[in-house]
Amino acid sequence: MYVKVILRERIKRAPTVESFRFAVEEKISFLPGQFCQVIFDEKNPSDKELNKFLSLSSSPTKDYLEVTKRLSESRFSQKLDSLKPKDEVLLKIPLGTCIFKDEYKRVIFLIGGIGITPVASIIEYIMDKNLDTDVTLVYSNGREEEIAFKKELDAWQKINKNLKVFYTVTELAPKDKTILYSRINKDVLSKNVCDVPACVNFIFGPPKMVEAMENLCLELGCCKDNVKTEKFIGY
Ligand SMILES: Cc1cc2nc3c(=O)[nH]c(=O)nc-3n(C[C@H](O)[C@H](O)[C@H](O)COP(=O)(O)OP(=O)(O)OC[C@H]3O[C@@H](n4cnc5c(N)ncnc54)[C@H](O)[C@@H]3O)c2cc1C
């Protein structure tokens, strides 16, 4: 369905990453993990430059909708960056089948960069619904200052004993010694995550990262049904 939403606030998540939180007239149903299309060119739905897909980064339990974008120089990013509170935006929502289900008891997220957006929605949903899901997030970025949602993830980890977050960076050795200086690989998983094949593994992010993580899961003995992927085409 198509809905008009109204910008309520913008939240900085990292130097180049920002969330856009929208008020909705009536509650819109979606499932944790789904995405929407933000439409700036209403006359031409096939305009791929001005109409782009963004995951929902807020939980379906909230009375608002939030998307989060790594802002670039693109026309779409400029449009998004020009939004002020009370501005109206058209969304096509909900989209996507890579969703979290309440019955999943043990989940692992293998995430690169901006792929964190649907994970923020899913973890917030698990917290709001008080589910006892065992969650491990392994979250890789280039540099430590680029880690979007770190404040929220650290706070959620303190409240929820079933949530474990491992940060890794790949470009520059981190100052924070709790952050691993490595790509997500067999070694990182075997030291920090137990029994990967017994869990439902979610992989969101740039296509190359998703393919690498999917291969890693299969190499570790996961069956295909237990590996759920969403490629952020466009990166
Ligand atoms: C299901 C899904 C969920 C997504 N969720 C998010 C999200 O939550 N947050 C987020 O920031 N992004 C998300 N994306 C990606 C988003 O839709 C944009 O493609 C991305 O943010 C780049 O947009 P930009 O305007 O900054 O692009 P640009 O800065 O113009 O492009 C970035 C790079 O990608 C290339 N590129 C652009 N479009 C395409 C294309 N269609 N096919 C191949 N290459 C292309 C460009 O040449 C450039 O090298 C998602 C994509 C999908 C499919």
The ligand as an ORCA input file, in Angstrom:
! r2SCAN-3c Opt
* xyz 0 1
  C      15.779     -4.400      0.408
  C      16.707     -3.209      0.504
  C      16.847     -2.563      1.715
  C      17.724     -1.466      1.836
  N      17.828     -0.842      3.043
  C      18.672      0.221      3.143
  C      18.778      0.933      4.381
  O      18.107      0.618      5.360
  N      19.613      1.986      4.427
  C      20.368      2.392      3.331
  O      21.127      3.380      3.447
  N      20.272      1.738      2.157
  C      19.447      0.678      2.036
  N      19.318      0.048      0.835
  C      20.083      0.543     -0.326
  C      19.379      1.793     -0.873
  O      18.188      1.442     -1.521
  C      20.260      2.551     -1.858
  O      20.497      1.798     -3.001
  C      21.601      2.898     -1.233
  O      21.364      3.545     -0.003
  C      22.424      3.806     -2.151
  O      21.676      4.947     -2.384
  P      22.341      6.347     -2.740
  O      21.226      7.229     -3.151
  O      23.200      6.791     -1.630
  O      23.154      5.849     -4.007
  P      24.432      6.335     -4.721
  O      25.322      7.140     -3.827
  O      23.979      6.915     -6.006
  O      25.016      4.893     -5.014
  C      25.913      4.183     -4.196
  C      26.665      3.204     -5.135
  O      25.776      2.172     -5.648
  C      25.651      2.224     -7.092
  N      24.208      2.018     -7.365
  C      23.187      2.876     -7.082
  N      22.000      2.338     -7.403
  C      22.266      1.096     -7.921
  C      21.448      0.035     -8.412
  N      20.104      0.120     -8.464
  N      22.061     -1.115     -8.817
  C      23.403     -1.240     -8.769
  N      24.232     -0.264     -8.304
  C      23.678      0.888     -7.891
  C      26.148      3.588     -7.476
  O      26.702      3.572     -8.759
  C      27.216      3.859     -6.392
  O      28.430      3.226     -6.691
  C      18.452     -1.027      0.693
  C      18.279     -1.681     -0.544
  C      17.416     -2.756     -0.638
  C      17.227     -3.425     -1.979
*
